[in-house]
Amino acid sequence: MIEAELKARVHAPEEVLRRLDERASGVPEVYRDTYYDAPDGGLDARDAELRIRTVHGPDDTRTVLTYKGAAVDEASGSKPEAETRVEDAEAAHAIVRGLGYVPLIAFEKRCRNYTFEARGRKVLATLVRVPEIDGTFLEVETLVDDDQVPAALDDIRAVLAELGISEQDLTRELYTDAVRARRSA
């Protein structure tokens, strides 16, 4: 499956929050993400990602192992994604390290997630703050087959417009790059 996704900088977070709350109930969660790479940077060199994410929500804590392949849509950065829940976060980290991968970067994201139907698709909209980065972001995504990516991105653009987000607000900036830049400043 492809994670068709667009990300935007949010200039009026309260307004976007209000519009999202009209669509669905938001769930506050804190993500603790650790990205791994081969010692030679092989994953990054081929635009791939390996991540372990522990999500602390109001009702539970869960850990997810994710692999993302190279982008299939250059404008959006949408990527094929394989993801599975793991029972033991420490064991998952140990397995990934045991396979020879090394931690590349770890950081926290404070999120409010909204799941709803839009244009016949199950959509996840996430309002994001990364404490180390200035600003608020909005990610809107849906999982689709390869041949549905352009249409799904059009639908996501329409959802963003309904939330008050313009094309000029879209960004391909990666949280990993922004956090790295902030830490090296």
N, C-alpha and C positions, 0 to 999 in steps of 0.2 A: 504494500500500500504506500501511497505517497501522502505525505503531510502537506497539503496545499495550505500555505500560511502567508499572511501579510502582517507586518509589524509597523506601528506608527508611533511617533512621539505625540503625546497628548498635551495640548495647550490649555484645555479647560477640563481638568479631571473631574470636578464636581458635576458638570453638565453630562459628561460621558457616563459617570457613575449613575446619575439619575436615569438616563436613557436605558442603561443596562438593567437597572432595577425594575424598570417597566416591563422588561422582557422575561426575566427569570430571577430566581433567588440566587444571590451571590454567595459563594463559599470562600471564606478567608483561609488561606493556606500559606505556609512558609516552606519554600523549597531549599534544600541544601544540596547543591550540585557539585559533583567532582567530575571533571573531564580528564580522560586519560589519553595518552598517545604512546606510540612506540618510541624508544629512546632516540631513534633517528628522525622522528617527526613524520613517519610514513603515513599516518592517518591524515594529518593536516595537509600533507603534500597532495593527497588525492581528494581533498575536500570532504573527508569523512569524519565522523565524531563517535566517540565511545563515552557514555556518561552513566554515572550512578547518581540517582536522585532520591533523596529521602524527603518525603512530603509529610509535614506535620499539619494535620487538619483539626477541626473542632471535635471530631469523633474518633479519629484513629491516626496512626502513623504507619506509612507504607513506604517501601523502597522499590524502585523501578530501575531496571537495567535497559539502556537504550543504545542502539546502533543506528546512525544515520549515514546513508551513502552520499555520494556527490549530488549536488543540486541538479535537478532535471529542468528547472526553469530559472534562467539567469536573473531575470528582473525581480523575482520574488525570493529566490533562494530556496524554494520548495524542494524537499528531499525525500527519498524513500526512507521509511522508518520501520525498524523492527524493535518491539518493546515487550518486556515481560516483567511481571511483578516477581520479586524475590523475597523469600521469607526472612533471611538474615543479612542485614546490611554489611556487617563486618566480614562475613564469609564472602559476600560478593566482591568486596574490595580486595580481600585476600586472593580470591581466584583470579581476578583481573591482574593484580600485581604478579601473581605466580605465573601467569601466561606471558610475562615480560613487559607489560604496559606500565608506564609510570604516570603519576599524577601530573597533569599539566597545569590545572588551576582549579580552585574550589572557591565558591562564593554562595551568598544567600540571595534569594529572590522572595519578596513579599508580594503575594498574589491574591487576587479576588477573582474566582472562576465562575463563569456563567455558561451553562449548557442549555441550548435551545434549538428549535427547528427554524430554519430560514431557507426559503426557496427550495424546499424539499430535501434539505441536507441537515444532518446533525452538526451543529456548530459549537465550538468551544471558543469563548471570548475571555481573555485573561487580561485584567488590569494589573500592571506590574510596576513595582518599585524595587530597584536594586540599591541598597543603602550606599554603596560606593559610587554610584552614578547619579548625576543630577537629572531630575525629571521623572515623568511618569510615561509608561509605554502601554500600548494596547496591542495584543496579539490576537488575531482571529484566524482559526484554522478549522479544517475538516479533512477527514481521511478519504481518499479517492483512489480509483484505479488510474494507471498511467495516462490513459486516453481522456480522462476527465479533468485533468489539471487546468487547462485554459478556462473551461466553463466554471469550474469551482472557484478559480481566482476572480472571475467576473462577479460571481455571487458574493464572494467575500468583500470585494470592492463596494458592492451595493449595500451590504450590511454596514461597512465602515461609514459610508456616506450617511446612512440613516442614524448613525451614532454621532454625527458631526465631525467626522474625520475626512480630510480632503486628500487628494493625491499628493499634494505637496508635503503632507505630514508623514508619508511613508518613508521608512528607513530600512536599509539592509545592515545597519550597524549591528555587530554581534556583541552580546553582553560580555563574552569572554574577552574580546579585544578591548572593550571599554574599561573593564575592570583591570586588565593588564596595564593599560595606558595610565590609569589612575594610580596604580600601585608603583609604577616606575617614575611618576612625576615627582 
